[in-house]
């Protein structure tokens, strides 16, 4: 049986996509390390259009917002080869998953007009200054959230429901979910 050859540019593109996913994973694992004494925020640039993901040190603890968690997962989806077709529904699914992270153990509940929420808003870590959870950095299972979002979407596709993303390039095109 003849082996089909994958075009060189497609291989290079897939390698670049996997590298981008590994880069954000590395940031999520190491962002809280080696901070300067007065440093409050460390950012990872997703792209010109997608903005940043921020690790914020506040009162000696490290935090990430739900908005930034969604940005991370969307970025990973994009580089995995899936285009988000229904952003609102996608975000709703991730925020539903984040409800499992509890205030006190995994997050703090911030109310409007507090300095922390104001700082997060000014640095575009959140969209609004309404009451919301802000998550302890080390309590967020980013890979699991990504896997759950992907599983949810593939199950939608299989059951004939409208998915919130579409496979458009590798590695998503050849990915098989069991």
C-alpha positions as CSV (number, residue, x, y, z in Angstrom):
1,X,0.0,0.0,0.0
2,X,1.4,3.4,-1.0
3,X,2.0,5.9,1.8
4,X,0.4,9.2,1.2
5,X,2.7,12.2,1.6
6,X,1.6,15.1,3.7
7,X,2.6,18.4,2.1
8,X,5.7,20.0,3.8
9,X,3.9,23.3,4.5
10,X,1.1,21.4,6.3
11,X,3.6,19.6,8.5
12,X,5.3,22.8,9.3
13,X,2.0,24.5,10.1
14,X,1.0,21.6,12.4
15,X,4.4,21.7,14.2
16,X,3.9,25.5,14.7
17,X,0.4,25.0,16.1
18,X,1.6,22.3,18.5
19,X,4.5,24.6,19.6
20,X,2.0,27.5,20.2
21,X,-0.1,25.2,22.5
22,X,3.0,24.1,24.3
23,X,4.1,27.7,24.8
24,X,0.9,28.7,26.5
25,X,1.0,25.5,28.6
26,X,4.5,26.5,29.7
27,X,3.3,30.0,30.7
28,X,0.4,28.5,32.6
29,X,2.8,26.3,34.5
30,X,5.6,28.8,35.2
31,X,4.1,32.3,35.3
32,X,4.2,32.6,39.1
33,X,8.0,31.8,39.3
34,X,10.8,34.4,39.8
35,X,8.8,37.6,40.2
36,X,10.5,40.9,41.0
37,X,9.6,42.4,44.4
38,X,7.1,45.0,43.2
39,X,5.8,43.1,40.1
40,X,2.0,42.7,40.1
41,X,1.3,41.3,36.7
42,X,2.9,38.9,34.2
43,X,1.4,38.6,30.7
44,X,1.4,36.2,27.8
45,X,0.6,37.7,24.4
46,X,-1.8,35.4,22.6
47,X,-1.8,37.4,19.3
48,X,-2.5,41.0,18.2
49,X,-6.2,40.2,18.0
50,X,-6.6,37.9,21.0
51,X,-4.8,40.1,23.6
52,X,-3.1,38.8,26.7
53,X,-3.5,36.2,29.4
54,X,-2.4,37.6,32.8
55,X,-1.0,36.1,36.0
56,X,-1.7,38.6,38.7
57,X,-0.1,38.7,42.1
58,X,-2.3,40.3,44.7
59,X,-1.8,40.2,48.5
60,X,0.9,37.5,48.0
61,X,-1.4,35.1,46.0
62,X,-1.5,34.4,42.2
63,X,-4.8,34.8,40.3
64,X,-6.3,34.3,36.9
65,X,-9.7,35.5,35.7
66,X,-12.4,33.5,34.0
67,X,-12.1,35.8,31.0
68,X,-8.4,34.9,30.7
69,X,-9.2,31.2,31.1
70,X,-11.6,31.4,28.2
71,X,-9.0,33.2,26.2
72,X,-6.5,30.4,26.9
73,X,-8.9,27.7,25.8
74,X,-10.0,29.6,22.7
75,X,-6.3,30.1,21.8
76,X,-5.6,26.4,22.2
77,X,-8.7,25.5,20.1
78,X,-7.5,27.8,17.4
79,X,-4.0,26.2,17.3
80,X,-5.5,22.7,17.6
81,X,-7.2,23.5,14.3
82,X,-10.8,24.2,15.5
83,X,-12.4,27.6,14.7
84,X,-14.9,28.8,17.2
85,X,-18.2,29.3,15.4
86,X,-20.4,30.3,18.3
87,X,-18.3,32.3,20.7
88,X,-21.1,33.0,23.2
89,X,-22.1,29.3,23.6
90,X,-18.4,28.3,23.8
91,X,-17.8,30.8,26.7
92,X,-21.0,29.7,28.4
93,X,-19.7,26.1,28.4
94,X,-16.4,27.1,29.9
95,X,-18.0,29.3,32.5
96,X,-20.3,26.4,33.5
97,X,-17.2,24.2,34.0
98,X,-15.6,27.0,36.1
99,X,-18.7,26.8,38.5
100,X,-17.1,23.7,39.9
101,X,-14.3,25.8,41.3
102,X,-15.5,27.0,44.7
103,X,-15.1,30.3,46.4
104,X,-12.8,29.9,49.4
105,X,-11.0,26.8,48.1
106,X,-10.4,27.7,44.4
107,X,-11.3,31.3,44.0
108,X,-12.2,34.6,45.7
109,X,-15.5,36.4,45.1
110,X,-14.7,40.0,44.2
111,X,-17.3,42.8,44.5
112,X,-17.5,46.0,42.5
113,X,-15.5,49.1,43.4
114,X,-12.7,47.1,45.0
115,X,-9.1,47.9,44.0
116,X,-8.4,44.4,42.8
117,X,-11.4,44.4,40.4
118,X,-10.4,47.8,39.2
119,X,-6.9,46.7,38.6
120,X,-8.1,43.6,36.6
121,X,-10.4,45.8,34.6
122,X,-7.8,48.4,33.8
123,X,-5.4,45.6,32.6
124,X,-8.2,44.0,30.4
125,X,-8.2,40.8,32.5
126,X,-12.0,41.2,32.9
127,X,-14.6,42.8,30.7
128,X,-16.9,44.3,33.4
129,X,-16.4,45.3,37.1
130,X,-19.5,43.4,38.3
131,X,-19.2,40.8,41.1
132,X,-17.3,37.8,39.9
133,X,-14.9,35.0,40.9
134,X,-11.2,35.4,40.4
135,X,-9.4,32.0,40.5
136,X,-6.3,31.0,42.4
137,X,-3.7,30.3,39.8
138,X,-2.7,26.8,40.9
139,X,-6.3,25.6,41.3
140,X,-7.2,25.9,37.6
141,X,-6.8,22.6,35.6
142,X,-6.3,24.3,32.2
143,X,-5.7,21.0,30.3
144,X,-8.8,19.4,31.8
145,X,-10.9,22.5,30.9
146,X,-9.6,22.3,27.3
147,X,-10.4,18.6,27.1
148,X,-13.9,19.1,28.6
149,X,-14.7,21.8,26.1
150,X,-13.4,19.7,23.2
151,X,-15.3,16.6,24.4
152,X,-18.5,18.6,24.8
153,X,-18.2,20.0,21.2
154,X,-17.3,16.6,19.6
155,X,-20.3,15.0,21.4
156,X,-22.5,17.8,20.0
157,X,-21.2,17.1,16.5
158,X,-21.8,13.3,16.8
159,X,-25.3,13.8,18.1
160,X,-26.3,16.1,15.2
161,X,-26.5,19.2,17.4
162,X,-24.8,22.4,16.3
163,X,-21.2,22.4,17.6
164,X,-19.6,25.6,18.8
165,X,-16.4,25.0,16.8
166,X,-15.4,23.4,13.5
167,X,-12.3,21.4,12.6
168,X,-10.5,23.4,9.8
169,X,-6.9,22.2,9.9
170,X,-4.5,19.8,11.5
171,X,-4.2,18.4,14.0
172,X,-8.0,18.7,14.5
173,X,-8.9,17.2,11.1
174,X,-7.3,13.9,11.9
175,X,-8.2,13.8,15.6
176,X,-10.4,10.9,16.6
177,X,-12.3,11.0,19.9
178,X,-13.2,7.7,21.6
